[in-house]
Each structure stands twice: as structure tokens, then as C-alpha cells.
Amino acid sequence: MVADAETIADRRRLRRKLTFWRVVAFAVAILAVIGGGLFAAGRSGAFGAGRSQIARIGITGVITGDQRMTELFRRVGDAPSVKGVVISISSPGGTTTGSEELYRGIRDLAAKKPTVAFVDGLAASGGYITALAADRIVARETSLVGSIGVLFQYPDFSKLLTNIGVSVSAVKSSPIKAEPSGFTTPPPEAIAALQSVVNDTFAWFKELVQERRGMSPAELTAVSDGRVFSARQGVPLKLVDQLGTERDAVAWLEREKGVPHDLPVTDWKPRGSSDFSFWSKAAVGADLMGLDEAGILLRRFATSADVVKLDGLLAIWQPPADR
């Protein structure tokens, strides 16, 4: 009986030791997951803001007004660790006001940090306005640039409505109020008023190009008929300064602006443009450690936590966790 009691006691002591070391191992694993996530986050600028770096800001897709970008330019400009900025552009343009907002924000940023635009495929219309704001434009040889012009489009459903027997009447303070409406053919004076607005905005666009690219009136006329040019064509036309890659853009910052060599290029993004909360970082760390299931669960938790922060009610669908 004594031997049995001692055996039971030994087993209990062993079980307690195993439990203790399991807890320690679990805690170490959690710390490693979070540490890995923080390391990965540092590479995206979120936690690497303390080390010297070159900031990369991406301008992609259709351009619209976005105050978050203005705030991002301010943050990058005020960051002591940022020694230079690459504006990576791949955009067909967008609204004129959105493009103007980007232009003003980048000009303010360029007053604080040396800034170079890298055209990674397309910088047309509003995208080219964005590129104009940088101190230099570097583009891939096959990139498209230009499309210097302004467009106002509207639908005309008047014939369709006539065919189906529908007419739209309006009482207006003047013939050009709320024109073009789309329900009737706009009167000539309305078309003239819209053309005046287009011409004025087009003149503003051309003034930016002439000022920033140092073109003569004849050179400006040659590139401002609305067409796009390849970057190879753009160099002799003064639309582009240099053909090359992002590495060439960085080399220019190093050579001409005194930016230290071999600094990491770190992505900076607007706040709220991506989910990279504490739990998202932990999920990245789990991925790095090969803990696939843990990463999936952490991402689900991150998504749930972010939904709570949003104003109003949401009905959101998430894909299944199994892969």
C-alpha cells in the first residue's frame, strides 16, 4: 500500500511538472507568434518608423478625393526616419479635384523630403498630375504617360424617353440650370457653359505641366492633345526624366539628394486602409511559423474586432476557414 501511495504521489508530481512546462511552452509560442507579427509589421512601416528608411507611397486605380492620403503625406513628411520618398504610380486618373488634392499633398511633402515619382505601368491624366508633383519622374520603358486633357461626360436619354412616350418637365430659374439633365437635349447655352468649365480646367492642367516640366508653349502644345505616350516617347517630349525601375528612382535620391545608400524601402499606407491590428500581426507571425490554423483563427478574431469599431450596423460574410 505504501508503494502504491508513493507511485501515485510521483505521478502527481510528474503531472504537475508536465503541466508547468506545457504552460511555459505555450507562452513562448504566443510570444514568438506576436514577435514574428511585429517584425513583419515593421517591414510595412507600422513598427519600422524608428529606423532610417525610404518611404514608398502607392497611388493606384481611379483617383478620388481622400483625406486619408493627405494625412499620410503629413505623417511621412513629419517622420524623422524617412530620408526620401518614392511615389509609385499606376493610375488612369480620376476626378480633377481628387488629382489636385494628391498634387497639393505631394508638393507639401516634397518641401520636407526629397521625392521621386516612379511610373509602374500607367500615369495618365490625373495620374500624370500626381507624377508632376514629385521632384523627378522615372518610368518603365513601356509605361504609358500623358493624356493631358479634361473630360465631362453625361448621358442623353431624351430619344429613349420619346420612344417609350415619357417626357420630363421642369420649372427652372434659367435655361441652363441643372443642365445637362440627361432627360432632354441640353440647350446650346448650357453646352457653351460646360465647355467654358472644361477649358478653364484644361488650362489649369496645362499650366501645371508647363511649370513643372519646363516646357515652351510649342512643346506643351505637342503633348496636350489628350493622347497617351509611351515612356520612351515621353523622355524627348519632357514628360519623363528617366527610364528605369524603382531601383533607379532610389539611386537618384541617393545620388542627387544625399539620401544614404542601401536604406530599406518601406510601404506607408493610409490609416484604415488595411487590417493590421494586434491580432492581424499575430496572424502574420503564425503564418511565418507555419501555424496555419492559428493564423486563420487569429484573422477571424481580428475581423470581428474591427467590425465592432465601425459606426452603424454591418452584415458581413466571411469565407470558410478550411482551405
Secondary structure, DSSP 8 states (H G I E B T S, - for coil): -HHHHHHHHHHHHHHHHHHHHHHHHHHHHHHHHHHHHHHHHHHTTSS-TTS-EEEEEEEEEEE---HHHHHHHHHHHH-TTEEEEEEEEEEEEE-HHHHHHHHHHHHHHHTTS-EEEEEEEEEETHHHHHHHTSS-EEE-TT-EEE-----------HHHHHHTT-------SSTTTT---SSS---HHHHHHHHHHHHHHHHHHHHHHHHHHT--HHHHHHH-SS-EEEHHHHTTTTS-SEE--HHHHHHHHHHHH---TT--EEE---TTSS---HHHHHHHHHHHTT-HHHHHHHHHHHHHHHHHHSSS--------S--
